[in-house]
Amino acid sequence: MENKDIIIYGAYGYTGELIVRRCQELGIRPLLSGRNEAKLKPIAEKYALEYQVADLKNDDLDKLLKGSKVVIHAAGPFIHTSKTMVEACIRNGVHYTDITGEIAVFAQARKYDEQAKLAGVMLLPGSGFDVVPSDCLAAHLKSRMPDAEDLVLAFYGTGRASRGTSLTVVEGLGTGGTIRQDGKLKQVEDAHDVKRFDFGPTNMTAVTIPWGDVYTAFFSTGIPNIKVYMGLPERVINGMKWSKYLGWLMRSEFVKSRARAKIVAGKAGPSDIQREKATTYLIGTVTDKNGKSLTSTMKTQEGYTLTAMSAVDIAQRIVSGKFKAGWQTPSLAYGKDIICEVSGAEFKDV
């Protein structure tokens, strides 16, 4: 592949660098980019790769994207960065992928579906852990029960969050959760529903969260009722319950600025050893109108490790000419088995 076939934007972030490392492992030489040269240059030198500084404005992005085939957009929070990049990709005939899990970003990108089709460009937000494994699990369950009307997805990871993921969470403090009901997105309170799941090695409590699949799984499967749960410690869930009454405070810039400062002062993300030891467990259940249910499970690599693997794999497919123009989900673009091809994971039907 040519140096500019794949551009990694936000290459100096925690996950961005993992994506760079994955490219190096596969002998791919991407062009690295981002807004901050002081952070970008050392990463480029570390991996002996070319780089190009570009701010998120039209002129910079047009120069950056010229002659490229696909962007892996890794600079979040994506609600603040994706729109300009999507528009630039369509304008320059470059395919867009990112590693978001933000519902608003999926919805925003889908508004450009027709423009992307006319430009022959694929828009595939969520090419990482958010939402490749869960989207594929949802599609697998749909294949088992074509007339399913209800979808529940849950996951539990033994690793910890990166700085970028934590900052994204801060942006959503006090805004509540989201489920899909009768085909429409519905805003609900934090900790809207709490239940226990058997994740295999552990049976634990999980809580509804506004995960990307609440948006994307509807288009991947057509199932009208969707909830996504995340396994969390009881103390965290209890804190989420209290936020129902303190949403006004959680939304305040005072609280958010203090949270951001604490996150920035902490570690960028889990170490290599921590990631190697960590595992992610997923479980999904579909139910039809008669109350019949089917369940499937999956085990994958730690979330950040999987993100680097799937984001690069999808970029490679695009460069080789395997893509569908317009807004896509992972399973719509590449089928439900892409997670098996990328990670070696297997669906287990219960």
MOWOZI-V226689 format. One record per residue. N is the residue number from 1. SS is DSSP state (@ for helix, = for strand, . for the rest). Layout:
<<N:SS> <N:SS>>
This chain:
<<1:.> <2:.> <3:.> <4:.> <5:.> <6:=> <7:=> <8:=> <9:=> <10:.> <11:.> <12:.> <13:.> <14:@> <15:@> <16:@> <17:@> <18:@> <19:@> <20:@> <21:@> <22:@> <23:@> <24:@> <25:@> <26:.> <27:.> <28:.> <29:.> <30:.> <31:=> <32:=> <33:=> <34:=> <35:.> <36:.> <37:@> <38:@> <39:@> <40:@> <41:@> <42:@> <43:@> <44:@> <45:@> <46:@> <47:.> <48:.> <49:.> <50:.> <51:=> <52:=> <53:=> <54:.> <55:.> <56:.> <57:.> <58:@> <59:@> <60:@> <61:@> <62:@> <63:@> <64:@> <65:@> <66:.> <67:.> <68:.> <69:.> <70:=> <71:=> <72:=> <73:=> <74:.> <75:.> <76:.> <77:.> <78:@> <79:@> <80:@> <81:@> <82:@> <83:@> <84:@> <85:@> <86:@> <87:@> <88:@> <89:@> <90:@> <91:@> <92:@> <93:.> <94:.> <95:=> <96:=> <97:=> <98:=> <99:.> <100:.> <101:.> <102:.> <103:@> <104:@> <105:@> <106:@> <107:@> <108:@> <109:@> <110:@> <111:.> <112:.> <113:@> <114:@> <115:@> <116:@> <117:@> <118:@> <119:@> <120:.> <121:.> <122:=> <123:=> <124:=> <125:.> <126:.> <127:.> <128:=> <129:.> <130:.> <131:=> <132:@> <133:@> <134:@> <135:@> <136:@> <137:@> <138:@> <139:@> <140:@> <141:@> <142:@> <143:@> <144:@> <145:.> <146:.> <147:.> <148:.> <149:.> <150:=> <151:=> <152:=> <153:=> <154:=> <155:=> <156:=> <157:=> <158:.> <159:.> <160:.> <161:.> <162:.> <163:@> <164:@> <165:@> <166:@> <167:@> <168:@> <169:@> <170:@> <171:@> <172:.> <173:.> <174:.> <175:.> <176:.> <177:=> <178:=> <179:=> <180:=> <181:=> <182:.> <183:.> <184:=> <185:=> <186:=> <187:=> <188:=> <189:.> <190:.> <191:.> <192:.> <193:.> <194:=> <195:=> <196:=> <197:=> <198:=> <199:.> <200:.> <201:.> <202:.> <203:=> <204:=> <205:=> <206:=> <207:=> <208:=> <209:.> <210:.> <211:.> <212:.> <213:@> <214:@> <215:@> <216:@> <217:@> <218:@> <219:@> <220:@> <221:@> <222:.> <223:.> <224:.> <225:=> <226:=> <227:=> <228:=> <229:=> <230:=> <231:=> <232:.> <233:.> <234:@> <235:@> <236:@> <237:@> <238:@> <239:@> <240:@> <241:@> <242:@> <243:.> <244:.> <245:.> <246:.> <247:@> <248:@> <249:@> <250:@> <251:.> <252:.> <253:@> <254:@> <255:@> <256:@> <257:@> <258:@> <259:@> <260:@> <261:@> <262:@> <263:@> <264:@> <265:@> <266:.> <267:.> <268:.> <269:.> <270:.> <271:.> <272:@> <273:@> <274:@> <275:@> <276:@> <277:@> <278:.> <279:=> <280:=> <281:=> <282:=> <283:=> <284:=> <285:=> <286:=> <287:=> <288:.> <289:.> <290:.> <291:.> <292:.> <293:=> <294:=> <295:=> <296:=> <297:=> <298:=> <299:=> <300:=> <301:=> <302:.> <303:@> <304:@> <305:@> <306:@> <307:@> <308:@> <309:@> <310:@> <311:@> <312:@> <313:@> <314:@> <315:@> <316:@> <317:@> <318:@> <319:@> <320:.> <321:.> <322:.> <323:.> <324:.> <325:.> <326:=> <327:=> <328:.> <329:.> <330:@> <331:@> <332:@> <333:@> <334:@> <335:.> <336:.> <337:.> <338:@> <339:@> <340:@> <341:@> <342:@> <343:@> <344:.> <345:.> <346:.> <347:.> <348:=> <349:=> <350:.>>
